[in-house]
């Protein structure tokens, strides 16, 4: 049964085949460039000059609680970053988030000659004011802990001080850069199209995009593909008759058996597909079922001698490409449509985070980032396996911008937990790699969106 479904994946397989045909460490084949140019040397020196300031800014913004639903806190982080960007020649504006029930987004624009480069950060963290995890603490000379220190206030600082280094080197004035700092990356507002409209609009005309998430937390890796994050809701119905009559022609199988059939077929037919993941997270069944609007809680009641009349299951799905997402949704709907006697069912999908498929353009920007790292004496950089990369804002513009890379922010470990820790030794090296990549992207010819 998996084989027949795989045939229907023939088109999507062309995208997936990229991972089988091309090694993840494709960047290792890049021919070394000449030594750093004078402008590149000036930018790397400027990073070292400003490193103490970068650390101070990181501590300052980590100490501002900006849990997604702390709207004032999110705005406060933007208020700190805004004058920093304006001092570099950016024009800034705030996109109000009331329409999608969040704080909003900070946009910074620096028009100039050459290809447009889009930079992506975010202002919020997963730690609301109720969390006990609130402060930046230096553990030793090389590490610090704090809410959002790597996800992704550290990345915001990497981005900002890469731009400052380019300004000091006299190069930023020649560059066309737009930076977007979303205020709700950790818990996106709804409707999602409204919450991400500013980011999508900013991507128009961009030739390359750089996302400053912490990624896999390994400075030897970067992200050029991400799986989607889609939520689904499956509801089944049955005839709520006496349990002694179940399976009779006029009574049927009931809602719970119908749900069991569907979930079993999902597993049997879809679980072997590469990079596809789907998981039921909440199940409620019985005579009465009430799931809340978030799909994360609810109540159910029933009796052992009454056939269940309703069941609701909510779950998560991850796909690698738009083609895989569309084909998986069609396959799931097809499975749902074949009902047991006297039962019914329907499945719906939310407008979740889209996938970011691996592309030739994304490999090209990875090879440039890898080369910049090597030229700085910082070693090779390879692509993260997409099964280890979660959804992120960069995916919303992946089908618009020809070259996209992510996961190049501050390295560390245990993000989204009270053990979130940054490797402070990586702050200057990550900033230098980002600055060189920006500069080299600005000098590319013939790259059009």
C-alpha positions as CSV (number, residue, x, y, z in Angstrom):
1,X,0.0,0.0,0.0
2,X,3.0,2.3,0.6
3,X,4.2,1.6,-2.9
4,X,1.0,2.8,-4.5
5,X,1.1,6.1,-2.6
6,X,4.8,6.5,-3.6
7,X,3.8,6.4,-7.2
8,X,1.5,9.4,-6.6
9,X,4.6,11.2,-5.2
10,X,6.4,11.1,-8.5
11,X,6.4,14.9,-8.9
12,X,7.3,15.6,-5.3
13,X,10.0,13.0,-5.6
14,X,11.9,15.2,-7.9
15,X,12.3,17.6,-5.0
16,X,13.1,14.9,-2.5
17,X,15.5,13.3,-4.9
18,X,17.8,16.3,-4.5
19,X,18.7,15.0,-1.1
20,X,19.6,11.6,-2.4
21,X,21.5,12.9,-5.5
22,X,23.4,15.7,-4.0
23,X,25.6,15.3,-0.8
24,X,24.7,17.6,2.1
25,X,28.3,18.7,2.2
26,X,28.2,20.1,-1.4
27,X,30.0,23.2,-0.2
28,X,33.2,21.2,0.3
29,X,33.7,21.2,-3.5
30,X,34.0,25.0,-3.7
31,X,37.3,26.3,-5.0
32,X,39.1,28.6,-2.5
33,X,39.0,32.2,-3.3
34,X,41.8,34.8,-3.1
35,X,42.7,36.3,0.3
36,X,40.2,38.7,1.8
37,X,39.8,42.0,0.0
38,X,40.6,45.3,1.7
39,X,36.9,45.9,2.4
40,X,36.5,42.4,3.9
41,X,39.5,42.9,6.1
42,X,38.1,46.2,7.3
43,X,34.8,44.6,8.1
44,X,36.3,41.8,10.1
45,X,38.4,44.2,12.1
46,X,35.3,46.3,12.9
47,X,33.6,43.2,14.3
48,X,36.3,42.7,16.8
49,X,36.3,46.4,17.7
50,X,32.6,46.3,18.5
51,X,32.4,42.9,20.1
52,X,32.1,44.3,23.7
53,X,29.2,46.5,22.5
54,X,27.6,43.6,20.9
55,X,27.7,41.6,24.1
56,X,26.3,44.5,26.1
57,X,23.4,44.9,23.7
58,X,22.7,41.1,23.9
59,X,22.5,41.3,27.7
60,X,20.3,44.4,27.5
61,X,17.7,42.9,25.2
62,X,17.7,39.4,26.8
63,X,16.8,41.2,30.1
64,X,13.7,42.6,28.5
65,X,10.9,40.0,28.7
66,X,9.4,39.7,25.3
67,X,7.3,36.5,25.4
68,X,5.1,36.6,22.4
69,X,2.0,37.6,24.3
70,X,3.9,40.3,26.3
71,X,3.1,42.9,23.6
72,X,4.7,45.7,25.5
73,X,7.9,43.7,26.0
74,X,8.1,42.9,22.3
75,X,7.7,46.5,21.5
76,X,10.4,47.4,24.0
77,X,13.0,45.2,22.3
78,X,12.1,46.9,19.0
79,X,12.6,50.3,20.7
80,X,16.1,49.3,21.6
81,X,17.0,48.0,18.1
82,X,15.4,50.8,16.3
83,X,18.0,53.6,17.0
84,X,20.8,51.1,16.4
85,X,19.5,50.5,12.9
86,X,18.7,54.2,12.3
87,X,22.3,55.1,13.2
88,X,23.4,52.9,10.3
89,X,21.3,54.8,7.8
90,X,18.2,52.5,7.9
91,X,14.7,54.0,7.8
92,X,12.5,52.1,10.3
93,X,8.8,51.6,10.7
94,X,6.5,49.6,13.0
95,X,3.8,47.4,11.5
96,X,1.0,47.3,14.1
97,X,-0.1,43.8,15.0
98,X,-3.6,44.4,16.4
99,X,-5.2,42.9,13.3
100,X,-3.6,39.5,14.1
101,X,-3.6,39.9,17.9
102,X,0.1,40.3,18.4
103,X,2.5,43.2,19.1
104,X,3.6,43.8,15.5
105,X,6.9,43.8,13.5
106,X,9.9,46.1,13.1
107,X,10.9,46.8,9.5
108,X,14.2,48.5,8.6
109,X,15.0,49.6,5.0
110,X,18.3,50.7,3.5
111,X,17.8,51.3,-0.2
112,X,20.9,51.2,-2.4
113,X,22.5,49.9,-5.6
114,X,22.9,46.2,-6.3
115,X,20.8,43.2,-5.5
116,X,18.4,43.4,-2.6
117,X,19.3,41.4,0.5
118,X,16.5,40.4,3.0
119,X,17.6,39.8,6.6
120,X,15.2,38.1,9.0
121,X,15.1,38.1,12.8
122,X,12.4,38.1,15.5
123,X,11.8,40.0,18.7
124,X,9.8,37.6,20.8
125,X,10.7,34.5,22.8
126,X,8.8,31.5,24.2
127,X,9.3,32.8,27.8
128,X,6.3,34.8,29.0
129,X,6.4,37.0,32.1
130,X,5.1,34.1,34.2
131,X,8.2,32.1,33.4
132,X,10.9,32.0,36.2
133,X,13.5,32.2,33.4
134,X,14.0,36.0,33.0
135,X,17.6,37.2,33.2
136,X,20.9,37.1,31.3
137,X,23.5,35.4,33.5
138,X,27.2,35.0,32.6
139,X,28.2,31.4,33.5
140,X,31.8,32.0,32.7
141,X,34.0,33.8,30.1
142,X,32.6,31.9,27.2
143,X,28.9,31.1,28.0
144,X,25.8,32.8,29.2
145,X,22.2,31.7,29.8
146,X,19.1,33.7,29.4
147,X,15.6,33.7,27.7
148,X,16.1,34.0,24.0
149,X,19.8,34.4,24.2
150,X,20.2,32.2,21.1
151,X,16.6,32.1,19.9
152,X,17.0,34.6,18.7
153,X,18.2,37.7,20.3
154,X,21.7,36.5,19.7
155,X,20.9,36.2,16.0
156,X,19.5,39.7,16.0
157,X,22.8,41.0,17.5
158,X,24.8,39.0,14.9
159,X,22.8,40.7,12.2
160,X,23.0,44.2,13.6
161,X,26.8,44.1,14.2
162,X,27.5,42.6,10.8
163,X,25.7,45.6,9.4
164,X,27.7,47.9,11.7
165,X,31.0,46.3,10.5
166,X,30.0,46.9,6.9
167,X,29.1,50.5,7.7
168,X,32.5,51.0,9.4
169,X,34.2,49.5,6.3
170,X,32.4,51.9,4.0
171,X,30.4,49.2,2.3
172,X,26.9,49.5,3.7
173,X,26.2,52.7,1.8
174,X,26.6,50.7,-1.5
175,X,24.1,48.0,-0.4
176,X,20.4,47.4,-0.7
177,X,19.3,45.8,2.5
178,X,15.9,45.3,4.2
179,X,15.7,43.8,7.7
180,X,12.5,42.3,9.2
181,X,12.1,41.6,12.9
182,X,8.8,39.7,13.4
183,X,7.2,40.1,16.8
184,X,5.4,36.7,16.9
185,X,7.7,34.1,15.4
186,X,7.3,31.8,18.4
187,X,3.5,31.9,18.4
188,X,2.3,33.4,15.1
189,X,-0.9,35.5,15.1
190,X,-4.0,34.6,13.1
191,X,-4.9,34.9,10.4
192,X,-1.5,33.8,9.5
193,X,-1.6,35.6,6.1
194,X,-2.1,38.9,7.9
195,X,0.6,38.1,10.5
196,X,3.2,37.4,7.7
197,X,2.1,40.0,5.2
198,X,4.9,42.4,6.1
199,X,7.6,39.8,5.7
200,X,6.2,38.6,2.4
201,X,6.0,42.2,1.1
202,X,9.5,42.9,2.2
203,X,10.7,39.9,0.2
204,X,9.5,41.4,-3.1
205,X,12.5,42.0,-5.4
206,X,15.0,40.4,-3.0
207,X,17.7,38.3,-4.6
208,X,18.8,36.6,-1.4
209,X,17.6,36.1,2.2
210,X,19.5,35.4,5.4
211,X,17.7,34.1,8.5
212,X,19.5,34.5,11.9
213,X,17.9,31.7,13.8
214,X,20.3,29.6,15.9
215,X,19.4,26.6,13.7
216,X,21.0,23.3,14.9
217,X,23.2,25.2,17.3
218,X,26.3,24.1,15.5
219,X,28.5,26.7,13.8
220,X,29.6,24.0,11.3
221,X,26.1,23.9,9.8
222,X,23.5,26.1,8.3
223,X,19.9,25.6,7.2
224,X,18.9,25.5,3.5
225,X,15.6,23.6,3.9
226,X,12.9,23.3,6.5
227,X,9.9,21.2,6.8
228,X,6.4,22.7,7.1
229,X,4.4,22.9,10.3
230,X,0.7,22.1,9.5
231,X,-2.0,21.3,12.0
232,X,-4.9,19.1,11.1
233,X,-8.2,18.3,12.6
234,X,-10.1,15.0,12.0
235,X,-13.7,14.5,13.0
236,X,-15.7,11.3,12.7
237,X,-19.3,10.6,13.4
238,X,-21.4,7.5,14.1
239,X,-24.9,6.4,15.1
240,X,-25.1,6.6,18.9
241,X,-27.2,3.5,19.4
242,X,-27.1,0.8,22.1
243,X,-23.7,-0.9,22.3
244,X,-25.3,-4.3,22.0
245,X,-26.3,-3.5,18.4
246,X,-23.0,-2.3,17.1
247,X,-22.0,-3.6,13.6
248,X,-25.7,-4.3,12.7
249,X,-26.7,-2.8,9.3
250,X,-28.9,-0.1,10.7
251,X,-26.4,0.9,13.5
252,X,-22.9,0.6,11.9
253,X,-19.5,0.8,13.5
254,X,-19.5,4.0,15.5
255,X,-17.3,7.1,15.5
256,X,-14.4,5.6,17.4
257,X,-13.9,2.6,15.1
258,X,-14.1,4.9,12.1
259,X,-11.4,7.1,13.6
260,X,-9.3,4.0,14.3
261,X,-9.6,2.9,10.7
262,X,-8.5,6.3,9.4
263,X,-5.5,6.7,11.7
264,X,-4.4,3.1,11.0
265,X,-4.5,3.7,7.2
266,X,-2.6,7.0,7.6
267,X,0.2,5.0,9.3
268,X,0.1,2.1,6.9
269,X,0.1,4.2,3.7
270,X,2.1,7.3,4.6
271,X,4.5,6.6,7.4
272,X,7.3,5.4,5.0
273,X,7.5,8.6,3.0
274,X,10.9,10.3,3.3
275,X,10.8,13.5,5.4
276,X,7.1,13.2,6.0
277,X,6.0,13.3,9.6
278,X,2.5,13.3,11.0
279,X,1.4,12.8,14.6
280,X,-2.0,12.7,16.4
281,X,-1.7,14.9,19.5
282,X,-5.1,15.0,21.1
283,X,-8.0,12.5,20.8
284,X,-11.5,13.0,22.2
285,X,-14.3,10.5,21.6
286,X,-17.7,9.6,23.1
287,X,-21.3,10.6,23.1
288,X,-20.5,14.3,23.7
289,X,-17.2,15.9,22.5
290,X,-16.1,19.5,22.9
291,X,-12.7,20.6,21.6
292,X,-11.7,24.2,22.2
293,X,-10.8,26.5,19.3
294,X,-7.0,25.9,19.7
295,X,-7.3,22.1,19.3
296,X,-5.1,21.7,22.4
297,X,-7.8,20.9,25.0
298,X,-11.4,19.7,25.4
299,X,-13.8,17.4,27.1
300,X,-15.5,14.2,26.2
301,X,-18.1,12.0,27.9
302,X,-19.9,8.7,27.0
303,X,-21.1,5.4,28.3
304,X,-19.8,1.9,27.8
305,X,-23.2,0.7,26.7
306,X,-23.7,3.6,24.1
307,X,-21.9,3.6,20.7
308,X,-19.7,6.7,20.4
309,X,-21.4,9.2,18.2
310,X,-18.4,11.6,17.8
311,X,-14.7,11.7,17.9
312,X,-12.1,14.5,17.2
313,X,-8.4,14.1,16.8
314,X,-6.0,17.0,16.2
315,X,-2.4,16.5,15.0
316,X,0.8,17.9,13.5
317,X,2.3,17.3,10.0
318,X,5.7,18.1,8.6
319,X,6.6,18.1,4.8
320,X,9.7,19.1,2.9
321,X,8.2,20.7,-0.2
322,X,4.9,22.3,-1.3
323,X,4.4,19.4,-3.6
324,X,4.7,16.9,-0.8
325,X,2.4,18.9,1.4
326,X,-0.3,19.1,-1.3
327,X,0.0,15.4,-2.2
328,X,-0.1,14.3,1.5
329,X,-3.3,16.4,2.1
330,X,-4.9,14.8,-0.9
331,X,-3.9,11.3,0.2
332,X,-5.3,11.9,3.7
333,X,-8.6,13.2,2.4
334,X,-8.9,10.2,0.1
335,X,-8.4,7.8,3.1
336,X,-11.0,9.7,5.1
337,X,-13.6,9.5,2.4
338,X,-14.0,5.7,2.5
339,X,-16.3,5.3,5.6
340,X,-17.2,2.3,7.7
341,X,-21.0,1.6,7.7
342,X,-23.2,4.4,9.1
343,X,-20.2,6.6,9.9
344,X,-18.9,9.9,8.5
345,X,-15.7,11.9,8.7
346,X,-13.9,15.0,7.5
347,X,-10.3,16.4,7.8
348,X,-9.3,20.0,7.7
349,X,-5.8,21.6,7.6
350,X,-4.8,24.9,9.0
351,X,-2.7,27.6,7.1
352,X,0.4,26.7,9.0
353,X,4.1,27.3,8.3
354,X,5.0,26.3,4.7
355,X,7.9,24.1,3.8
356,X,11.2,25.5,2.6
357,X,12.5,23.0,0.0
358,X,16.2,22.5,-0.9
359,X,16.9,24.3,-4.1
360,X,19.9,25.0,-6.3
361,X,19.7,28.7,-5.2
362,X,19.8,27.7,-1.5
363,X,22.9,25.5,-2.2
364,X,24.5,28.4,-4.0
365,X,24.2,30.7,-1.0
366,X,25.3,27.9,1.3
367,X,28.5,27.5,-0.8
368,X,29.1,31.2,-0.5
369,X,28.6,31.1,3.3
370,X,30.9,28.1,3.5
371,X,33.5,29.9,1.4
372,X,33.3,33.0,3.6
373,X,33.8,30.8,6.7
374,X,36.8,29.1,5.1
375,X,38.4,32.4,4.0
376,X,38.1,33.6,7.6
377,X,39.8,30.5,8.8
378,X,36.7,29.3,10.6
379,X,36.2,26.0,8.8
380,X,33.6,24.4,6.5
381,X,29.9,24.7,6.8
382,X,27.4,22.0,5.7
383,X,23.7,21.8,5.4
384,X,21.5,20.6,8.3
385,X,19.4,17.6,7.6
386,X,15.9,19.0,7.3
387,X,14.5,16.4,9.6
388,X,16.5,18.3,12.4
389,X,15.3,21.8,11.4
390,X,11.9,23.0,12.7
391,X,9.6,25.5,11.0
392,X,10.7,29.2,10.9
393,X,9.7,32.5,9.4
394,X,12.1,32.2,6.5
395,X,9.9,29.5,5.0
396,X,7.3,32.2,4.2
397,X,9.6,33.8,1.6
398,X,11.4,30.7,0.3
399,X,9.2,30.5,-2.8
400,X,9.8,34.2,-3.5
401,X,13.6,34.7,-3.0
402,X,16.0,32.8,-5.2
403,X,18.7,32.1,-2.5
404,X,17.8,31.5,1.1
405,X,19.9,30.5,4.1
406,X,19.0,30.3,7.8
407,X,20.4,29.1,11.1
408,X,23.4,31.5,11.0
409,X,22.7,33.3,14.3
410,X,24.4,32.8,17.6
411,X,25.4,29.2,18.5
412,X,24.5,27.4,21.7
413,X,22.2,24.8,23.1
414,X,18.9,24.0,24.8
415,X,16.8,26.8,23.2
416,X,13.1,26.8,24.3
417,X,14.1,25.6,27.7
418,X,15.3,27.2,30.9
419,X,18.7,25.9,30.1
420,X,19.0,28.0,27.0
421,X,22.7,28.8,26.7
422,X,24.9,30.8,24.2
423,X,28.5,30.2,23.3
424,X,29.7,33.8,23.5
425,X,33.0,32.9,21.8
426,X,31.0,32.4,18.6
427,X,29.5,35.9,18.5
428,X,32.4,37.6,16.6
429,X,32.9,34.7,14.3
430,X,29.2,34.3,13.4
431,X,29.1,38.1,12.8
432,X,32.2,38.0,10.6
433,X,30.7,35.2,8.4
434,X,27.4,37.1,8.1
435,X,29.2,40.3,7.1
436,X,31.3,38.7,4.5
437,X,28.3,36.9,3.0
438,X,26.3,40.1,2.9
439,X,29.1,41.9,1.2
440,X,29.6,39.2,-1.4
441,X,25.9,38.9,-2.1
442,X,25.8,42.6,-2.8
443,X,28.5,42.2,-5.4
444,X,26.7,39.4,-7.3
445,X,25.6,40.1,-10.9
446,X,22.7,38.6,-12.8
447,X,20.8,37.2,-9.7
448,X,17.1,38.2,-10.1
449,X,14.0,37.2,-8.1
